[in-house]
Amino acid sequence: MARQYAQRFATASHLLRFGPSETLLPSITCLRPKWSANRLLTLNTPSQQQKSIHYATPLTETPLFLTSSGNNRSKVPLQSLTQSRNLTSSNTAHDTPPTGELSQEEPQTTTEGFNFFAYASWHAKNRAPKEKQKESKTPYWKRSKVGKVDAGEDAFFHTYTPKGMALGVADGVGGWADVGVDPALFSWTLMNNAAVVAKAENPVDAHHILDSAFNQLRVGGKVPAGSSTACILNLCKVTGQMTTCNVGDSAFLLIRDQKVVYESPSQQHYFNCPYQLTVVPDTYPDRDNYVTDMPKDGDQKSFFLKDGDIIILATDGYFDNVYSSETLALVNSTMSRLTDATEEDEVVTTVRGLVKTLTDTARRLSLDPKRLSPWARAAQAHGSHYRGGKVDDITCIVTLVKGVHPDPTPQDN
């Protein structure tokens, strides 16, 4: 029996400014998916600038990542919250995360630099029957996909940069489809712009990448309207520094020594209203009455990575269905087979298998009607009786950090 859930336009990227006597009217800026969901509000200010250190070994040219996509697709509302995502991130970069294991000072390391092995996997949600029927009547030569792959309304990028590697995910707001706008156009354009910025400019941090990508999207004219959350990571192969910028409810986990040492918070204006970057048509009524989020409003952090660190970057479709503790168990089980002597080909195979396992698990759990998922737990915390997974587009990128150790100094005979 179909569940009836509170249906409303969920806010895509802004809040209406309204006084006590004014009425909240529906608009295309309130366009989150057709199911209402629960998101955790955690406000953060940009972190302070970090000190950096310098080593002198370039990144070896290893394959950046191999992609693997799922063919199965499912249906969904969007939201992000897991029980363990209640971490409140500090407002300064020098505060210590909950576990106290992330040093914000210059790291003591015996490595000369870092290599990064990053791999992506995704599952697109099932479309509505009417949408499938409409597409089936369209000649194949007229069918166009916005992104390089069909990740639904999600988008992502991954690229080598002059100083290391940059990667990111974005979740387009599905409600724009109701007014004839492809939600994936915004998210893919934003990610493609971010990849270009990361490769062309040096040095850059995650905030600069996202800010430049969004500015190019707004002035480029390719995207007349749309909204998206976004999470960008920029990794330096010389110092091991990782800068991050997260707008909305996509998120990342940093796993070190078989523990989750940091989990990025979900940014929300209020229940089910995550921060989002948005373009609103100039001709839209009451356009000036809306507040739009900007990259500078995102949660910004900086970390120094260590050999063996694992970074899980994903859209809310993953974190709405998989608890952090479950993610950690899957990561530890898969990565335990690697040792310092493991050949590079086996490292590639293992990390690639891990990201596929994570996305397959998230999709399977999203289809479980009896599970008390992170999504369901959050919804119940706000008065709903919802139970089960949350079907959504799921995109995940796993990055393994490997230190480049100096060759032993030859001994004189």
RODO-2510 file (C-alpha; in nm, 4 decimals, decimal comma):
residues 413
     n   res          X          Y          Z
     1     m     0,0000     0,0000     0,0000
     2     a     0,1443     0,3341    -0,0970
     3     r     0,2513     0,5448     0,1926
     4     q     0,1048     0,8920     0,2107
     5     y     0,3698     1,1308     0,3274
     6     a     0,3473     1,5053     0,3751
     7     q     0,3769     1,6421     0,0261
     8     r     0,5049     1,9888    -0,0265
     9     f     0,7510     2,1738    -0,2344
    10     a     1,0661     2,1299    -0,0312
    11     t     1,2911     2,4299    -0,0440
    12     a     1,5534     2,4065    -0,3153
    13     s     1,7918     2,6688    -0,2077
    14     h     1,6382     2,9539    -0,0259
    15     l     1,3935     3,0783     0,2280
    16     l     1,1110     3,3194     0,1704
    17     r     1,1554     3,6333     0,3704
    18     f     0,8238     3,6767     0,5436
    19     g     0,6902     3,8610     0,8453
    20     p     0,4456     3,7349     1,1078
    21     s     0,1466     3,8442     0,9045
    22     e     0,2664     3,7331     0,5649
    23     t     0,1744     3,4092     0,3924
    24     l     0,4286     3,1558     0,2745
    25     l     0,3495     3,0969    -0,0917
    26     p     0,4660     2,8079    -0,3072
    27     s     0,7301     2,8878    -0,5642
    28     i     0,9875     2,7174    -0,7779
    29     t     1,2366     2,7970    -0,5057
    30     c     1,0598     2,5440    -0,2851
    31     l     1,1325     2,2462    -0,4985
    32     r     1,2883     1,9645    -0,3012
    33     p     1,1541     1,6176    -0,3920
    34     k     0,7916     1,5273    -0,3580
    35     w     0,8461     1,3403    -0,0320
    36     s     0,9283     1,5520     0,2680
    37     a     1,2322     1,4350     0,4585
    38     n     1,4314     1,5273     0,7611
    39     r     1,7577     1,7106     0,7577
    40     l     1,9777     1,8153     1,0429
    41     l     2,0485     2,1843     1,0803
    42     t     2,4074     2,2556     1,1647
    43     l     2,5366     2,6042     1,0965
    44     n     2,9079     2,6615     1,0522
    45     t     3,1244     2,9542     0,9595
    46     p     3,4243     2,9332     0,7291
    47     s     3,7330     2,7977     0,8938
    48     q     4,0461     2,9999     0,9462
    49     q     4,3391     2,9742     0,7143
    50     q     4,5715     2,6826     0,7889
    51     k     4,9454     2,6732     0,7962
    52     s     5,0986     2,4519     0,5325
    53     i     5,4167     2,2528     0,5087
    54     h     5,6138     2,1438     0,2066
    55     y     5,7629     1,8191     0,0880
    56     a     5,9276     1,7604    -0,2441
    57     t     5,8039     1,4441    -0,4105
    58     p     5,5631     1,4628    -0,7060
    59     l     5,2600     1,2400    -0,7343
    60     t     5,3326     0,9384    -0,9492
    61     e     5,1066     0,8922    -1,2442
    62     t     4,8763     0,6203    -1,1183
    63     p     4,5198     0,5778    -1,2486
    64     l     4,2995     0,8324    -1,0744
    65     f     3,9999     0,6063    -1,0568
    66     l     3,7883     0,3552    -1,2359
    67     t     3,4154     0,4121    -1,2414
    68     s     3,1470     0,1544    -1,2023
    69     s     2,7776     0,2271    -1,2198
    70     g     2,4778     0,0262    -1,1204
    71     n     2,2162    -0,0565    -1,3763
    72     n     1,9357    -0,0852    -1,1264
    73     r     1,7608     0,2364    -1,0428
    74     s     1,5051     0,3310    -0,7854
    75     k     1,2613     0,6031    -0,6746
    76     v     1,3098     0,8655    -0,4026
    77     p     1,2745     1,1625    -0,1787
    78     l     1,5855     1,3555    -0,0854
    79     q     1,7204     1,4229     0,2599
    80     s     2,0235     1,3705     0,4666
    81     l     2,0689     1,2713     0,8193
    82     t     2,2128     0,9793     0,9977
    83     q     2,2112     0,9262     1,3684
    84     s     2,5842     0,9771     1,3746
    85     r     2,5660     1,2927     1,1622
    86     n     2,4681     1,4899     1,4689
    87     l     2,8323     1,5955     1,4973
    88     t     2,8573     1,9709     1,5347
    89     s     3,1543     2,0979     1,3451
    90     s     3,3598     2,3718     1,5052
    91     n     3,3743     2,7239     1,3701
    92     t     3,7508     2,7379     1,3584
    93     a     3,9915     2,5108     1,1887
    94     h     4,2032     2,4721     1,5007
    95     d     3,9312     2,3130     1,7104
    96     t     3,9705     1,9398     1,7568
    97     p     3,7107     1,6985     1,6140
    98     p     3,5161     1,4789     1,8570
    99     t     3,7666     1,1946     1,8527
   100     g     4,0606     1,4280     1,9032
   101     e     4,2610     1,2411     1,6399
   102     l     4,2902     1,5086     1,3705
   103     s     4,5865     1,7350     1,4188
   104     q     4,5391     2,0819     1,2783
   105     e     4,9048     2,1663     1,3310
   106     e     5,1884     2,0819     1,0968
   107     p     5,1986     1,7038     1,0799
   108     q     5,5006     1,4993     1,1747
   109     t     5,5505     1,2547     0,8897
   110     t     5,8191     1,0446     0,7311
   111     t     5,6598     1,0580     0,3867
   112     e     5,7824     1,2738     0,1006
   113     g     5,4400     1,3163    -0,0549
   114     f     5,1114     1,1434    -0,1233
   115     n     4,9320     0,9427    -0,3867
   116     f     4,5536     0,9293    -0,4068
   117     f     4,3458     0,6396    -0,5363
   118     a     3,9886     0,7602    -0,5993
   119     y     3,7021     0,5563    -0,7417
   120     a     3,3350     0,6363    -0,8028
   121     s     3,0103     0,4410    -0,8204
   122     w     2,6488     0,5457    -0,8503
   123     h     2,2884     0,4289    -0,8698
   124     a     2,0179     0,6466    -1,0255
   125     k     1,6695     0,6284    -0,8806
   126     n     1,3788     0,4942    -1,0834
   127     r     1,1840     0,7555    -1,2699
   128     a     0,8083     0,7936    -1,2554
   129     p     0,6041     0,5756    -1,4987
   130     k     0,4894     0,8803    -1,6952
   131     e     0,8480     0,9940    -1,7419
   132     k     0,9532     0,6486    -1,8647
   133     q     0,6589     0,6359    -2,1061
   134     k     0,7438     0,9786    -2,2443
   135     e     1,1082     0,8841    -2,2984
   136     s     1,0145     0,5578    -2,4674
   137     k     0,8271     0,7548    -2,7337
   138     t     1,1279     0,9768    -2,8032
   139     p     1,3588     0,8589    -3,0846
   140     y     1,6942     0,7502    -2,9463
   141     w     1,8820     1,0104    -3,1542
   142     k     1,6832     1,2854    -2,9829
   143     r     1,7461     1,1580    -2,6315
   144     s     2,0135     1,3618    -2,4615
   145     k     2,1836     1,3072    -2,1291
   146     v     2,3177     1,6083    -1,9476
   147     g     2,5998     1,4325    -1,7657
   148     k     2,8744     1,1967    -1,8718
   149     v     2,6858     0,9165    -1,6972
   150     d     2,3272     0,8700    -1,5829
   151     a     2,3471     0,9380    -1,2112
   152     g     1,9932     1,0765    -1,1984
   153     e     1,9964     1,4259    -1,0511
   154     d     2,3369     1,3667    -0,8929
   155     a     2,6640     1,4744    -1,0526
   156     f     3,0300     1,4382    -0,9632
   157     f     3,3830     1,5075    -1,0828
   158     h     3,7358     1,3896    -1,0095
   159     t     4,0504     1,5254    -1,1610
   160     y     4,4231     1,5608    -1,1144
   161     t     4,5313     1,9161    -1,0354
   162     p     4,8737     2,0834    -1,0494
   163     k     4,9068     2,0194    -0,6754
   164     g     4,7233     1,6897    -0,6332
   165     m     4,3608     1,5961    -0,6817
   166     a     4,0160     1,7540    -0,6538
   167     l     3,6781     1,5834    -0,6369
   168     g     3,3204     1,6723    -0,5640
   169     v     2,9561     1,5679    -0,5681
   170     a     2,6366     1,7637    -0,6258
   171     d     2,2686     1,6796    -0,5859
   172     g     2,0329     1,8634    -0,8209
   173     v     1,6926     1,9607    -0,6881
   174     g     1,4312     1,7351    -0,8454
   175     g     1,1389     1,9731    -0,8014
   176     w     1,2595     2,1886    -1,0894
   177     a     1,1373     1,9158    -1,3238
   178     d     0,7820     2,0221    -1,2377
   179     v     0,8419     2,3533    -1,4140
   180     g     1,0208     2,2033    -1,7125
   181     v     1,3817     2,2332    -1,5922
   182     d     1,6163     1,9348    -1,5967
   183     p     1,7554     1,9181    -1,2390
   184     a     2,0716     1,7458    -1,3617
   185     l     2,1646     2,0391    -1,5852
   186     f     2,2562     2,2535    -1,2843
   187     s     2,4440     1,9862    -1,0908
   188     w     2,6453     1,8596    -1,3896
   189     t     2,7325     2,2088    -1,5111
   190     l     2,8509     2,2994    -1,1620
   191     m     3,0702     1,9887    -1,1337
   192     n     3,2115     2,0251    -1,4860
   193     n     3,3005     2,3874    -1,4105
   194     a     3,4648     2,2810    -1,0846
   195     a     3,6835     2,0285    -1,2670
   196     v     3,8016     2,2945    -1,5120
   197     v     3,8811     2,5405    -1,2338
   198     a     4,0704     2,2822    -1,0299
   199     k     4,2896     2,1808    -1,3234
   200     a     4,3598     2,5301    -1,4535
   201     e     4,4291     2,7362    -1,1423
   202     n     4,7128     2,6949    -0,8944
   203     p     4,7052     2,7117    -0,6009
   204     v     4,3396     2,6733    -0,5101
   205     d     4,1393     2,5515    -0,2150
   206     a     3,7978     2,3834    -0,2110
   207     h     3,6071     2,7053    -0,1503
   208     h     3,7801     2,8795    -0,4394
   209     i     3,6943     2,5895    -0,6700
   210     l     3,3256     2,5945    -0,5760
   211     d     3,3000     2,9735    -0,5818
   212     s     3,4579     3,0017    -0,9280
   213     a     3,2501     2,7127    -1,0631
   214     f     2,9255     2,8703    -0,9407
   215     n     3,0195     3,2130    -1,0784
   216     q     3,0871     3,0580    -1,4186
   217     l     2,7519     2,8791    -1,4051
   218     r     2,5650     3,2019    -1,3316
   219     v     2,7282     3,4084    -1,6052
   220     g     2,7555     3,1295    -1,8623
   221     g     2,3876     3,1327    -1,9564
   222     k     2,3682     2,7561    -2,0046
   223     v     2,1592     2,7085    -1,6886
   224     p     1,8556     2,9389    -1,6826
   225     a     1,7254     2,7957    -1,3553
   226     g     1,8030     2,5261    -1,1038
   227     s     1,9470     2,4405    -0,7644
   228     s     2,1959     2,1991    -0,6161
   229     t     2,3823     2,1082    -0,3022
   230     a     2,7581     2,0624    -0,3428
   231     c     3,0568     1,9236    -0,1567
   232     i     3,4120     1,9836    -0,2857
   233     l     3,7406     1,8365    -0,1590
   234     n     4,0864     1,9500    -0,2696
   235     l     4,3858     1,7307    -0,1770
   236     c     4,7500     1,8399    -0,1923
   237     k     4,9984     1,5694    -0,2912
   238     v     5,2930     1,7609    -0,1418
   239     t     5,1735     1,8548     0,2066
   240     g     4,8825     1,6158     0,2461
   241     q     4,6504     1,9047     0,3267
   242     m     4,2825     1,8596     0,2388
   243     t     4,0545     2,1617     0,2177
   244     t     3,6778     2,1123     0,2024
   245     c     3,3706     2,3208     0,1234
   246     n     3,0233     2,1765     0,1761
   247     v     2,6970     2,3512     0,0915
   248     g     2,3926     2,1483     0,1954
   249     d     2,3524     1,7842     0,2877
   250     s     2,6016     1,5941     0,0787
   251     a     2,8815     1,4866     0,3101
   252     f     3,2146     1,3151     0,3617
   253     l     3,3675     1,0846     0,6215
   254     l     3,7367     1,0769     0,7112
   255     i     3,8399     0,7329     0,8343
   256     r     4,1770     0,6851     1,0056
   257     d     4,3127     0,3838     1,1894
   258     q     3,9786     0,2037     1,1455
   259     k     3,7822     0,4874     1,3100
   260     v     3,5609     0,7661     1,1805
   261     v     3,7581     1,0693     1,2963
   262     y     3,5456     1,3296     1,1189
   263     e     3,2006     1,3479     0,9609
   264     s     3,0913     1,6671     0,7914
   265     p     2,7700     1,8206     0,9254
   266     s     2,4529     1,8721     0,7262
   267     q     2,3746     2,2376     0,6601
   268     q     2,0076     2,3295     0,6843
   269     h     1,8012     2,6414     0,7187
   270     y     1,5247     2,4421     0,8832
   271     f     1,3656     2,0974     0,8661
   272     n     1,4102     1,9522     0,5173
   273     c     1,5583     2,2730     0,3820
   274     p     1,9293     2,2242     0,3114
   275     y     2,1608     2,4970     0,1916
   276     q     2,1699     2,5041    -0,1882
   277     l     2,3248     2,7063    -0,4657
   278     t     2,0528     2,8424    -0,6914
   279     v     1,9814     3,0301    -1,0111
   280     v     1,6347     3,1879    -1,0293
   281     p     1,5023     3,3343    -1,3571
   282     d     1,5015     3,7137    -1,3658
   283     t     1,1385     3,7106    -1,4768
   284     y     1,0186     3,4913    -1,1924
   285     p     0,7564     3,6649    -0,9724
   286     d     0,8808     3,7908    -0,6351
   287     r     1,2346     3,6836    -0,7244
   288     d     1,3830     3,9438    -0,4895
   289     n     1,1953     3,7979    -0,1938
   290     y     1,4169     3,4915    -0,1846
   291     v     1,7471     3,4397    -0,0116
   292     t     2,0018     3,2423    -0,2125
   293     d     2,2905     3,0529    -0,0571
   294     m     2,6436     3,1138    -0,1769
   295     p     2,9681     2,9131    -0,1587
   296     k     3,0881     3,1440     0,1198
   297     d     2,7975     3,0148     0,3309
   298     g     2,9299     2,6621     0,3069
   299     d     3,1055     2,4736     0,5846
   300     q     3,4800     2,5037     0,5228
   301     k     3,7455     2,2887     0,6871
   302     s     4,1100     2,1951     0,6491
   303     f     4,2871     1,8724     0,7506
   304     f     4,6281     1,7146     0,7158
   305     l     4,5958     1,3641     0,5789
   306     k     4,8013     1,0613     0,6798
   307     d     4,9104     0,7476     0,5015
   308     g     4,6198     0,5028     0,5011
   309     d     4,3405     0,7587     0,5449
   310     i     4,0164     0,6798     0,3626
   311     i     3,7712     0,9486     0,2529
   312     i     3,4077     0,8638     0,1733
   313     l     3,2399     1,1449    -0,0230
   314     a     2,8729     1,0937    -0,1124
   315     t     2,5412     1,2606    -0,1810
   316     d     2,2563     1,2443     0,0699
   317     g     2,1103     0,9400    -0,1045
   318     y     2,3901     0,7380     0,0514
   319     f     2,3931     0,8874     0,4014
   320     d     2,0127     0,8741     0,4305
   321     n     2,0312     0,4972     0,4142
   322     v     2,3620     0,3926     0,5684
   323     y     2,4757     0,4792     0,9202
   324     s     2,8359     0,5823     0,9707
   325     s     2,8972     0,2767     1,1861
   326     e     2,7773     0,0543     0,9000
   327     t     2,9996     0,2368     0,6544
   328     l     3,2968     0,1931     0,8858
   329     a     3,2328    -0,1812     0,9194
   330     l     3,2226    -0,2229     0,5410
   331     v     3,5381    -0,0171     0,4943
   332     n     3,7347    -0,1999     0,7620
   333     s     3,6256    -0,5407     0,6348
   334     t     3,7309    -0,4621     0,2779
   335     m     4,0523    -0,2734     0,3470
   336     s     4,1853    -0,5204     0,6024
   337     r     4,3214    -0,7344     0,3184
   338     l     4,5690    -0,4625     0,2145
   339     t     4,9199    -0,4420     0,3592
   340     d     5,2208    -0,2199     0,2979
   341     a     5,3493    -0,4823     0,0566
   342     t     5,0294    -0,4967    -0,1491
   343     e     5,0846    -0,4395    -0,5199
   344     e     4,9299    -0,1305    -0,6738
   345     d     4,6992    -0,3305    -0,8996
   346     e     4,5484    -0,5004    -0,5968
   347     v     4,5030    -0,1645    -0,4237
   348     v     4,3128    -0,0401    -0,7285
   349     t     4,0934    -0,3502    -0,7345
   350     t     4,0219    -0,3324    -0,3623
   351     v     3,9243     0,0351    -0,3527
   352     r     3,7153    -0,0038    -0,6652
   353     g     3,5353    -0,2992    -0,5071
   354     l     3,4804    -0,1025    -0,1871
   355     v     3,2972     0,1872    -0,3530
   356     k     3,0792    -0,0563    -0,5477
   357     t     2,9964    -0,2387    -0,2235
   358     l     2,9012     0,0873    -0,0529
   359     t     2,6633     0,2054    -0,3263
   360     d     2,5091    -0,1400    -0,3710
   361     t     2,4499    -0,1597     0,0050
   362     a     2,2925     0,1857     0,0137
   363     r     2,0563     0,1009    -0,2701
   364     r     1,9545    -0,2315    -0,1129
   365     l     1,8839    -0,0654     0,2220
   366     s     1,6889     0,2152     0,0541
   367     l     1,4380    -0,0448    -0,0692
   368     d     1,3824    -0,2028     0,2740
   369     p     1,0327    -0,0960     0,3925
   370     k     1,0856    -0,2112     0,7518
   371     r     1,4292    -0,0705     0,8266
   372     l     1,4732     0,2157     1,0711
   373     s     1,7042     0,3982     0,8363
   374     p     1,8843     0,7250     0,9146
   375     w     1,6126     0,8895     0,7056
   376     a     1,3305     0,7228     0,8991
   377     r     1,4902     0,7983     1,2358
   378     a     1,5201     1,1644     1,1431
   379     a     1,1630     1,1804     1,0142
   380     q     1,0319     1,0246     1,3343
   381     a     1,2262     1,2790     1,5373
   382     h     1,0121     1,5436     1,3679
   383     g     0,6780     1,3776     1,4310
   384     s     0,6437     1,1425     1,1340
   385     h     0,5611     0,7725     1,1613
   386     y     0,7661     0,6931     0,8524
   387     r     0,9667     0,3718     0,8503
   388     g     1,1878     0,2239     0,5802
   389     g     1,4692     0,3321     0,3562
   390     k     1,4681     0,6417     0,1384
   391     v     1,4971     0,5750    -0,2320
   392     d     1,7190     0,8315    -0,3975
   393     d     1,9986     0,8882    -0,6434
   394     i     2,3136     0,7535    -0,4784
   395     t     2,6636     0,8699    -0,5697
   396     c     2,9795     0,7846    -0,3780
   397     i     3,3524     0,8444    -0,4289
   398     v     3,6084     0,6586    -0,2161
   399     t     3,9637     0,7947    -0,1883
   400     l     4,2573     0,6073    -0,0377
   401     v     4,5576     0,8145     0,0726
   402     k     4,8980     0,6527     0,0311
   403     g     5,2172     0,8135     0,1536
   404     v     5,5229     0,8131    -0,0717
   405     h     5,8066     0,7002     0,1535
   406     p     6,1659     0,8080     0,0852
   407     d     6,4123     0,5477    -0,0319
   408     p     6,6501     0,4305     0,2415
   409     t     6,9803     0,6143     0,2471
   410     p     7,2478     0,3818     0,1075
   411     q     7,5097     0,2773     0,3602
   412     d     7,8775     0,3284     0,2859
   413     n     8,0863     0,0119     0,2847
***
